[in-house]
Amino acid sequence: LSTFMSWKADLTAIDDIATIPVHMLRELYGYWLAKKGDRKMPTRSDIVPTDISEILSRVLLLDVEYNPLRFKHRLIGTDVVKMMGRDYTGVYMDEISKTSSTLKRFNWLLKSKEPYYTTSRLDWLGREFQNYHVLCMPLGNEQGQIDMLLCGIEPF
């Protein structure tokens, strides 16, 4: 595992599925790997929600928009909505918080084009009491540009 300390939370780039400590996130990562095949990342059309129906309640999909760079919540699983305290579907991350460490992690993912795992708190939502594990993976177009993020979240 490669760990980056560029902000408060440790960010771990994944190079071995066994190093992800949460079973549900390992399952999601294995699915992403299978869909990716020999490519750098799978496309959004490769992801079939019914394939991951057992964990869909803990999944987020975010659109990536460029010029300006923004992240918009496209799908938020029901367990994630409960954890966040509100359904943010259709809302941009920067409308919720402009200083979130999550935005910094998303920017790292866009530059590296690599999935990451970390633990964090929902402090950017005023829910500091809520801790979570998160795995975030890129989805891209045929040209290799990331256009969506697929994230799995497990509260603890």
Number of C-alpha atoms within 10 A of each C-alpha: 14 9 13 13 9 11 10 9 15 15 20 19 19 18 13 9 14 10 12 22 11 14 11 17 24 18 16 21 22 13 14 21 17 13 18 16 10 9 11 16 25 23 21 18 10 13 16 10 11 9 10 14 11 10 19 19 18 22 26 21 23 24 19 22 13 10 5 6 9 17 24 20 19 17 19 23 19 16 17 21 18 12 19 16 12 11 16 17 16 14 14 17 18 14 10 12 14 12 11 15 18 17 16 14 20 21 15 17 19 19 10 12 19 16 24 25 25 18 17 20 19 17 14 14 14 11 13 11 8 15 17 15 18 20 25 25 26 29 29 20 14 12 6 15 16 24 18 23 24 21 22 27 26 20 15 10
